[in-house]
Amino acid sequence: MAPAGGTCEEVHEPYTAVAEYNVVISKQETNSTPAKSSIVPLGQVQRGICSNAGVDALLECPVCTNLMYSPIFQCLNGHTLCSTCKIRVHNVCPICRSELGDIRCLALEKVAESLELPCRYKNLGCREIFQYFSKPGHEQQCQFRPYNCPYAGSECSITGDIPTLVAHLREDHKVDMHNGCTFNHRYVKSNPQEVENATWMLTVFNCFGRQFCLHFEAFQLGIAPVYMAFLRFMGEENEARKFSYSLEVGGNGRKLTWVGKPRSIRDGHRKVRDSLDGLIIQRSMALYFSGGDRQELKLRVAGHIWKEE
């Protein structure tokens, strides 16, 4: 995709419930004998049981609708909410409008401790079951959690799996798609003195049955304007490490070469860029490569992706 103020030409080369008490009714011995029951304290309730919808509803904060974790607060009328939303509602119960104070709902916290729940991304493929309070930590790193859109030119809020994002990039952002592991980019900018952190382009390559995002952009590094090219892998970091790539730019008998491993799109575009993990070209060098009177930027960036054995 062509950046503002410039033109680009791309050449492709070759469940379950746990109640506070568990009541077990024994079989009546005679018609006149009342049923016997045994009450098992909460601490002895069998663990490893998943929550059902009723218990889930009790643990859902009425304000943010997320599951509540300790400390869980309640008003004098028994309405509960999470600690974050207690601050947001200025210590006033959102249900009955009474003052909340600092009353903890210890019974509900105890129930929560006995639960085991599936990952929130189970519909996306995760089959793991976790104790209630360890569930959030897993979900922050779950490999089935959706990916953010890797498009760098806007604050896009779209998330999804890889096929969804590939279609989104092609149809909504009009990103160029190419098949193959070798590429050759030609970048031309008529006024190389302007660096607005907006001179960029993104191309997606389908290679080894996986997708890679090639970024090329200009930005200000301290007081010096630079150009940078780098590759991101559309997948997890452990998968990205199975690949390597090279980038090369040159002209006038000189060339710069970069060899590295693509970063996962779990790492945001700006994080990768600011870490300088890619081919960095100072503007003076870029103009030298361009030749001529140095009034026009003309760069050809070639690259290759390969799979490590």
Secondary structure, DSSP 8 states (H G I E B T S, - for coil): ---TTEEEEEEEE------SSEEEE---SSTTS---EEEE-GGGS-SS-B--HHHHHHTB-TTT-SB--SSEEE-TT--EEEHHHHHHTTTB-TTT--B-TT-B-HHHHHHHHT-EEE-TTGGGT---EEEGGGHHHHHHH-TTS-EE----SS----EE-HHHHHHHHHHTS--EEEESSEEEEEEEES-TT---S-EEEEEEEEETTEEEEEEEEEEEETTEEEEEEEEEESS-HHHHTTEEEEEEEEETTEEEEEEE--EETTS-HHHHHHTT-SEEEEHHHHHHHH-TTSSSEEEEEEEEEEE--
